[in-house]
Amino acid sequence: MRALNLRLPDSLHNQVRVLAGQDNVSMNQFIALAVAEKVSALLTVDYLEQRAKRGSREKFDAILEKIRASDAAPEEMDRLPAGAAIYK
């Protein structure tokens, strides 16, 4: 594990202290979790961008067409109950 000296404006430091106290965690743990959340969000965006590049609109449309072509009635468990409101 590595140590990091971090300078925060007083107002942000106070907010972190209060929020960490409300979560019953140390400021160190609170900040580490906040950084982990940000890293996770950024990595997720990168991952989704890479997956999107592998996608194919033609294949997607072909799959949707198979669903339309089957025109199968929904399974009993997927049917709306009698009298259910349908919004269009």
C-alpha positions as a Markdown table, in Angstrom:
| # | Residue | x | y | z |
|---|---|---|---|---|
| 1 | Met | 0.0 | 0.0 | 0.0 |
| 2 | Arg | 1.2 | 3.5 | -0.8 |
| 3 | Ala | 0.7 | 6.8 | 1.1 |
| 4 | Leu | -0.4 | 9.9 | -0.7 |
| 5 | Asn | -0.2 | 13.4 | 0.7 |
| 6 | Leu | -3.4 | 15.2 | -0.5 |
| 7 | Arg | -4.1 | 18.9 | -0.2 |
| 8 | Leu | -7.8 | 19.8 | 0.0 |
| 9 | Pro | -9.5 | 23.1 | 0.3 |
| 10 | Asp | -10.8 | 23.6 | 3.8 |
| 11 | Ser | -14.5 | 23.5 | 2.7 |
| 12 | Leu | -14.0 | 20.2 | 0.9 |
| 13 | His | -12.0 | 18.8 | 3.8 |
| 14 | Asn | -14.8 | 19.7 | 6.2 |
| 15 | Gln | -17.4 | 18.1 | 3.9 |
| 16 | Val | -15.4 | 14.9 | 3.7 |
| 17 | Arg | -15.0 | 14.8 | 7.5 |
| 18 | Val | -18.7 | 15.2 | 8.0 |
| 19 | Leu | -19.7 | 12.6 | 5.4 |
| 20 | Ala | -17.1 | 10.1 | 6.6 |
| 21 | Gly | -18.4 | 10.5 | 10.1 |
| 22 | Gln | -22.0 | 9.9 | 8.9 |
| 23 | Asp | -20.8 | 6.7 | 7.2 |
| 24 | Asn | -18.8 | 5.7 | 10.3 |
| 25 | Val | -15.6 | 5.4 | 8.4 |
| 26 | Ser | -12.3 | 7.2 | 8.5 |
| 27 | Met | -11.6 | 10.0 | 6.1 |
| 28 | Asn | -8.9 | 7.9 | 4.6 |
| 29 | Gln | -11.3 | 5.1 | 3.9 |
| 30 | Phe | -13.9 | 7.5 | 2.6 |
| 31 | Ile | -11.5 | 9.1 | 0.1 |
| 32 | Ala | -10.1 | 5.7 | -1.0 |
| 33 | Leu | -13.7 | 4.6 | -1.7 |
| 34 | Ala | -14.4 | 7.8 | -3.6 |
| 35 | Val | -11.3 | 7.4 | -5.7 |
| 36 | Ala | -12.2 | 3.7 | -6.4 |
| 37 | Glu | -15.7 | 4.7 | -7.5 |
| 38 | Lys | -14.2 | 7.3 | -10.0 |
| 39 | Val | -11.7 | 4.8 | -11.3 |
| 40 | Ser | -14.4 | 2.2 | -11.8 |
| 41 | Ala | -16.7 | 4.7 | -13.6 |
| 42 | Leu | -13.8 | 5.7 | -16.0 |
| 43 | Leu | -12.8 | 2.1 | -16.7 |
| 44 | Thr | -16.5 | 1.2 | -17.4 |
| 45 | Val | -16.7 | 4.0 | -20.0 |
| 46 | Asp | -13.6 | 2.7 | -21.6 |
| 47 | Tyr | -14.9 | -0.9 | -21.6 |
| 48 | Leu | -18.2 | 0.1 | -23.1 |
| 49 | Glu | -16.5 | 2.1 | -25.8 |
| 50 | Gln | -14.3 | -0.9 | -26.7 |
| 51 | Arg | -17.4 | -3.2 | -26.8 |
| 52 | Ala | -19.3 | -0.7 | -28.9 |
| 53 | Lys | -16.5 | -0.7 | -31.5 |
| 54 | Arg | -16.9 | -4.5 | -31.8 |
| 55 | Gly | -20.7 | -4.2 | -32.4 |
| 56 | Ser | -22.4 | -4.4 | -35.7 |
| 57 | Arg | -25.6 | -2.6 | -36.5 |
| 58 | Glu | -26.4 | -5.1 | -39.3 |
| 59 | Lys | -26.1 | -8.1 | -36.8 |
| 60 | Phe | -28.3 | -6.2 | -34.3 |
| 61 | Asp | -30.9 | -5.6 | -36.9 |
| 62 | Ala | -30.8 | -9.2 | -38.0 |
| 63 | Ile | -31.4 | -10.4 | -34.5 |
| 64 | Leu | -34.4 | -8.0 | -34.1 |
| 65 | Glu | -35.8 | -9.2 | -37.4 |
| 66 | Lys | -35.6 | -12.9 | -36.2 |
| 67 | Ile | -37.7 | -11.8 | -33.2 |
| 68 | Arg | -40.2 | -10.0 | -35.3 |
| 69 | Ala | -40.4 | -12.9 | -37.8 |
| 70 | Ser | -41.1 | -15.4 | -35.0 |
| 71 | Asp | -44.1 | -13.4 | -33.9 |
| 72 | Ala | -44.5 | -15.9 | -31.1 |
| 73 | Ala | -47.0 | -15.2 | -28.4 |
| 74 | Pro | -45.4 | -14.5 | -25.0 |
| 75 | Glu | -45.0 | -17.3 | -22.5 |
| 76 | Glu | -47.7 | -17.4 | -19.9 |
| 77 | Met | -45.4 | -16.0 | -17.2 |
| 78 | Asp | -44.6 | -13.0 | -19.5 |
| 79 | Arg | -48.3 | -12.1 | -20.2 |
| 80 | Leu | -49.9 | -9.1 | -18.6 |
| 81 | Pro | -52.6 | -9.9 | -16.1 |
| 82 | Ala | -56.2 | -9.5 | -17.2 |
| 83 | Gly | -57.3 | -5.8 | -16.9 |
| 84 | Ala | -53.7 | -4.5 | -16.7 |
| 85 | Ala | -53.3 | -0.9 | -18.0 |
| 86 | Ile | -51.4 | -0.6 | -21.2 |
| 87 | Tyr | -49.8 | 2.8 | -21.9 |
| 88 | Lys | -48.9 | 3.7 | -25.5 |
